[in-house]
Amino acid sequence: MSRIVYVNGAYVPEEEAKISVFDRGFVFGDGIYEVSAVIDGKLVDNDAHMARLGRSLKMIDVPAPMSDEDIIAMQNELIKRNNLTEGVVYMQITRGAADRDFVYSKDMTPSLVAYTQVKNLTASAAQKNGIAIHVVEDIRWQRRDIKTVMLLAQVLAKQEATAHGCQDAWMQEDGYITEGASSSAFIITEDGTLIVRPNSNAILPGCTRIAMLKIAEEQNLKVEDRRFTLEEAFKAKEAFQTSASGFVTPVVKIAGTVIADGKPGPITRSLQEKYIEVAKASA
């Protein structure tokens, strides 16, 4: 049976889903998106994703196409119609459709599309064995805190990582790691301190990051919000990344350098297991 997607108020088979060629998301990348995880048919960390959705819309001056309650109802309806047990719900909101012009009208009607994807979130090979990371220069714009659909830099970063035999990419700027191509980046020092770059316009405020840091606090881990260099990452005791579609994923090699013994470390494992436990309990 064909997957059901949501397009501007209608639930339709994916083969029948249509959006205007004049949509500004297609023409200018003028829109934002969110990805929420689903476990056991239930949304995970969705309050944080909805809050970030609202913030992103405000930052680019796009009105919400409907209330938060209606958006959540739509997400759950997609999960139900597609019998999704584990995976994600993707949502994209653009400024809407109009004849091509850089200047937009204030009375445009936003476009909202959404769909589900089946994904192994809790027992993937990446989570079990860890991943290798390629490092690239961060060439993105200056408002990375907005979850925009303009993802060409991340596409190129991930493609380059694949070409180098890696599963993902971290980006660096001015000698410091900013974040992963679609994740938050973490290292753990020899003394067990968890290091993560502080939120700013330079990175996206990760929703999974928020939940994971709460778990770290409950486990009495020392956490430092500060920038870290690639050299510090090479010398780390452990490394990992977080995202809605990867949860807590161990990183065992960075730019060809094996991290510690090349296996997921005990602190990462503990955070990983606890996050999945909490996610399942709250779903």
C-alpha positions in Angstrom: 0.0 0.0 0.0 1.3 3.5 -0.9 2.6 5.7 1.8 0.2 8.5 2.8 1.6 12.0 3.0 0.2 15.3 4.1 0.0 18.3 1.7 -1.6 21.5 2.7 -4.6 20.0 4.5 -5.0 16.8 2.6 -3.8 13.2 3.2 -2.9 11.7 -0.1 -1.0 8.8 -1.5 2.6 9.8 -2.1 2.2 9.3 -5.9 -0.5 12.0 -5.9 1.3 14.5 -3.7 1.9 17.8 -5.5 3.4 21.2 -4.6 3.6 24.3 -6.8 6.8 24.8 -8.9 6.6 28.4 -7.7 6.8 27.3 -4.0 9.5 29.5 -2.4 10.9 26.4 -0.7 11.7 25.0 -4.1 12.8 28.3 -5.7 14.7 30.0 -2.8 15.0 27.4 0.0 12.7 29.8 1.8 11.4 27.5 4.5 12.1 25.4 7.6 11.7 21.8 8.7 11.6 19.5 11.7 12.1 15.8 12.1 10.6 14.0 15.1 11.4 10.4 16.1 8.8 7.7 16.6 9.2 4.7 18.8 6.4 2.2 19.4 4.1 4.4 17.3 4.6 7.4 19.6 6.4 10.7 19.0 9.7 11.3 21.0 10.9 14.7 22.3 8.1 16.3 20.2 7.6 19.2 22.6 11.1 20.4 22.0 10.7 19.9 18.2 7.5 21.9 18.2 9.2 24.7 20.2 12.1 24.9 17.7 9.6 24.8 14.8 7.9 27.9 16.2 11.2 29.7 16.8 12.4 28.9 13.3 9.2 30.2 11.8 9.4 33.4 13.8 13.1 33.9 12.8 12.2 33.9 9.1 8.9 35.8 9.4 6.6 32.9 8.3 3.2 32.5 10.1 2.4 29.1 11.4 0.0 27.4 9.0 -2.0 26.0 11.9 -1.9 25.6 15.7 0.6 23.4 17.5 -2.3 21.2 18.5 -3.4 20.7 14.9 0.2 20.0 13.8 0.6 17.3 16.4 -2.7 15.8 15.5 -1.6 15.7 11.9 1.7 14.0 12.9 -0.2 11.4 14.8 -2.6 10.8 12.0 0.3 10.2 9.6 1.8 7.7 12.1 -1.6 5.9 12.3 -2.3 5.9 8.5 1.1 4.6 7.7 1.2 2.1 10.6 4.6 3.5 11.6 6.1 1.7 14.6 9.7 3.1 14.5 11.0 5.9 12.3 10.5 9.6 11.9 7.9 12.2 10.9 9.3 14.9 8.6 7.6 18.3 8.4 8.4 21.2 6.1 6.9 24.6 6.1 7.7 27.1 3.4 6.6 30.7 2.9 4.3 29.6 0.1 3.9 29.9 -3.7 4.2 33.1 -5.7 5.8 34.3 -9.0 9.6 34.4 -8.5 10.6 37.6 -6.6 13.2 37.9 -3.9 10.9 40.3 -2.0 7.9 38.4 -0.5 4.4 39.6 0.2 3.3 39.6 3.9 -0.1 38.0 3.0 1.3 34.8 1.5 -0.2 31.4 2.6 2.5 29.0 3.9 2.8 25.5 2.5 3.0 22.5 4.9 4.0 19.1 3.8 4.8 16.1 6.0 5.5 12.4 5.7 6.8 9.4 7.6 9.9 7.3 7.1 10.6 3.9 8.5 14.0 3.9 10.3 15.8 1.6 12.7 16.4 4.1 15.6 17.1 1.8 18.6 19.3 -1.0 17.3 21.1 0.2 14.2 24.6 -0.9 13.3 25.9 2.6 13.8 24.6 2.7 17.4 26.0 -0.8 18.1 29.5 -0.4 16.5 30.0 3.4 16.3 30.8 5.4 13.2 33.7 7.0 11.4 33.6 10.8 10.9 35.1 12.9 8.1 35.9 16.5 8.9 35.1 19.4 6.5 35.2 23.2 6.7 31.9 24.8 7.7 30.8 26.8 4.7 27.3 27.5 5.9 25.6 30.9 6.4 25.6 32.7 9.7 22.2 31.7 11.1 22.6 28.0 11.6 20.3 28.1 14.6 17.4 28.3 12.2 16.5 24.8 10.9 16.2 25.9 7.3 15.7 23.7 4.3 18.9 25.2 2.8 21.0 22.1 3.3 23.4 22.1 0.3 26.5 22.5 2.5 25.4 19.5 4.6 24.6 17.4 1.5 28.1 18.1 0.1 29.7 17.3 3.5 27.9 14.0 3.8 28.7 13.1 0.2 32.4 13.9 0.8 32.3 11.8 4.0 30.9 8.9 2.1 33.6 9.3 -0.6 36.2 9.0 2.2 34.6 5.8 3.6 33.0 7.5 6.6 29.4 7.4 7.7 29.0 11.1 8.6 30.8 14.5 8.8 31.6 17.0 11.4 32.3 20.6 10.4 34.9 23.0 11.7 35.4 26.8 11.6 38.3 28.9 12.9 39.9 25.8 14.2 36.9 24.6 16.3 34.3 21.9 15.6 30.9 23.5 15.1 28.6 20.4 14.8 27.8 17.4 12.7 26.3 17.8 9.3 22.9 16.8 10.8 23.8 16.2 14.5 25.3 17.7 17.7 28.9 16.8 18.3 30.3 15.7 21.7 33.6 14.6 23.1 34.5 13.1 26.6 37.9 14.0 28.0 40.3 11.7 29.9 38.9 12.9 33.2 35.3 12.0 32.1 34.1 15.6 31.3 31.5 15.9 28.6 32.3 18.8 26.2 29.8 20.3 23.9 29.8 23.6 22.0 27.4 26.1 23.6 24.3 27.1 21.6 24.6 30.2 19.5 23.9 31.3 15.9 26.8 29.1 14.9 25.0 25.8 15.5 21.5 24.3 15.6 20.0 23.9 19.1 19.6 20.1 19.0 16.4 18.6 20.6 18.0 15.2 21.3 21.0 17.1 22.8 18.6 18.7 25.3 17.2 15.3 26.5 20.7 13.7 26.5 22.2 16.5 28.6 19.4 16.1 31.1 20.4 12.4 31.4 24.0 13.4 31.7 23.1 15.7 34.6 21.1 12.9 36.3 24.2 10.6 36.0 26.3 13.3 37.7 28.5 13.8 34.7 30.6 17.0 34.6 29.5 19.0 31.5 31.4 21.9 30.0 29.7 24.2 27.4 32.6 25.3 25.4 34.2 25.0 21.9 36.6 22.2 21.3 39.2 21.7 18.5 39.9 18.8 16.2 43.1 18.1 18.1 41.1 17.8 21.3 38.7 15.4 19.5 41.6 13.3 18.5 42.8 13.0 22.1 39.3 12.3 23.5 38.5 9.3 25.7 35.2 9.0 23.9 33.1 10.8 21.2 29.5 10.7 20.0 26.8 12.6 18.3 23.1 13.1 18.9 20.2 13.6 16.5 16.5 12.8 16.2 17.2 10.0 13.7 20.4 8.7 15.3 19.7 9.3 19.1 23.1 8.8 20.7 25.6 7.5 18.2 29.1 6.5 19.2 32.0 8.0 17.1 35.0 5.7 17.0 37.2 7.4 14.3 37.6 11.1 13.4 39.4 12.2 10.2 41.3 8.9 10.1 42.3 9.0 13.8 41.0 6.2 16.0 39.4 7.4 19.2 40.8 5.6 22.2 40.5 1.9 21.5 38.2 2.3 18.5 35.1 1.0 20.3 32.1 2.8 21.8 33.1 3.9 25.4 31.3 3.1 28.6 30.0 6.7 29.2 28.6 6.9 25.7 27.0 3.4 26.1 25.4 4.5 29.4 24.0 7.7 27.9 22.8 5.8 24.8 21.0 3.1 26.8 19.4 5.5 29.2 18.2 7.8 26.4 16.5 4.9 24.6 15.0 3.8 27.9 13.6 7.3 28.6 12.4 7.7 25.0 10.5 4.5 25.1 9.0 5.3 28.5 7.8 8.7 27.4 6.6 7.6 24.0 
